[in-house]
Amino acid sequence: MKAADFIDLEEQFGAHNYKPLDVVLTRGERVWVWDVEGRRYMDCLSAYSAVNQGHCHPKIRQAMMDQAARLTLTSRAFRNDQLGLLYRELCQLTHSHKVLPMNSGAEAVESAIKTVRKWGYRHKDIPENQAEIIVCANNFHGRTITIVSFSTDPTARGGFGPFTPGFKIIPFGDAAALEAAITDRTVAFLVEPIQGEAGVIIPPDGYLRQVREICTRRNVILILDEIQTGLGRTGKILAEEHEGIEADLTLIGKALSGGFYPVSAVLSTSEVMEVLKPGEHGSTFGGNPLACAVARTALRVLIEEGMVDNAARMGAYFLEGLRRIRNPMIKSVRGRGLMLAVELSPEAGGARQYCLSLKDRGLLCKDTHTHTIRFAPPLLITREEVDWALEQITAALG
Ligand SMILES: *Cc1c(COP(=O)(O)O)cnc(C)c1O
């Protein structure tokens, strides 16, 4: 079968909820992927940062195959010999006290929402069904009904109501707006350390420190959604480390499995997580031994192979290279670690055409919010590979 045949099948039999670039991939290794016609591309999206460890990392693959041959699913009705080890390793790595394992990122967000509401009714005397959670404009936290209920993106919401109440939206990067929005009924503030889907929007320096101080003083739980920023992407294990703070709840997913399998988690202090009692929350697949074995190895290679430091170094080098590109259509270049973006001016006529011409040059990336191109290669990218990427980007934007 040819690429066009695979595309036809997707169009004919699949839901049309994505508009992918027409490249049909069949194989991947490190930062590279190959299409069905044998053409090679550099992956500068990394499945929205789920393959931070690079495609088909051999150690993660081995752990997955070994565990798949031994035991895959027990349900949480019984215990397994991988879950406790993953808990301990995650807590040691992130200075957390408690872990709640789930599968998708959206499930981690939903789980955090349930947990902080319950905490609020227990600890803050909020009248039943009145708990409020503060979120930011232009957020991206997932696709469930509750999560799109507090999205400000009309495409994500349109036609999907009625929506879940209990959310209040403030501008991102504005600590004074948070202070002003808190009431007696506020249980939590949910925020991305850097807004990824919004186009790699980095808040002003000190924002997270101010937010941490306000949440502590007003007895509001700080939930950081690090599903995209976490696990090395920004050059630290968690993006919160850039400001030396610790969230009360931290959400991770995506790269927690190195792209092999959906694994997510809510990381918590003991005080917050202890409100959940047996039977009050769960997931058939959450915490299964296959997921845990994969996640344990995905975390181990991130550390052992120095990928976090490499993301900091190569990210700075990549950013510097992007900043050197002289083109009047570039409105802004920004990034932290290997989470990078070039925003084009409206006169450039949209970012998608540049993604198409980059594809023709062998570099895969994704436009976001019409005018922004995001670059987020796997964290093991080398200096030579960054040089190659910069050559293609310079040529495509020239
Ligand atoms: C991807 C993402 C999610 C949702 O994760 P899914 O696994 O797609 O449900 C939530 N928050 C952020 C910041 C994300 O980038």
The ligand as a Tripos MOL2 file, in Angstrom:
@<TRIPOS>MOLECULE
LIG
   15    15     1     0     0
SMALL
NO_CHARGES

@<TRIPOS>ATOM
      1 C1         -1.5620   16.8020   26.6120 C.3       1 LIG1
      2 C2         -1.9560   17.5880   27.7940 C.ar      1 LIG1
      3 C3         -3.0500   17.2050   28.5990 C.ar      1 LIG1
      4 C4         -3.9580   16.0470   28.2600 C.3       1 LIG1
      5 O1         -3.3160   14.8270   28.1500 O.3       1 LIG1
      6 P1         -4.0300   13.6080   27.3850 P.3       1 LIG1
      7 O2         -3.1320   12.4540   27.6440 O.co2     1 LIG1
      8 O3         -4.0860   13.9950   25.9320 O.co2     1 LIG1
      9 O4         -5.3830   13.4590   27.9610 O.co2     1 LIG1
     10 C5         -3.3060   17.9560   29.7320 C.ar      1 LIG1
     11 N1         -2.5670   19.0360   30.0510 N.ar      1 LIG1
     12 C6         -1.5240   19.4410   29.2920 C.ar      1 LIG1
     13 C7         -0.7300   20.6300   29.7030 C.3       1 LIG1
     14 C8         -1.1920   18.7480   28.1250 C.ar      1 LIG1
     15 O5         -0.1880   19.1660   27.3520 O.3       1 LIG1
@<TRIPOS>BOND
     1     1     2 1
     2     2     3 ar
     3     2    14 ar
     4     3     4 1
     5     3    10 ar
     6     4     5 1
     7     5     6 1
     8     6     7 2
     9     6     8 1
    10     6     9 1
    11    10    11 ar
    12    11    12 ar
    13    12    13 1
    14    12    14 ar
    15    14    15 1
@<TRIPOS>SUBSTRUCTURE
     1 LIG1         1 GROUP 0 **** ****
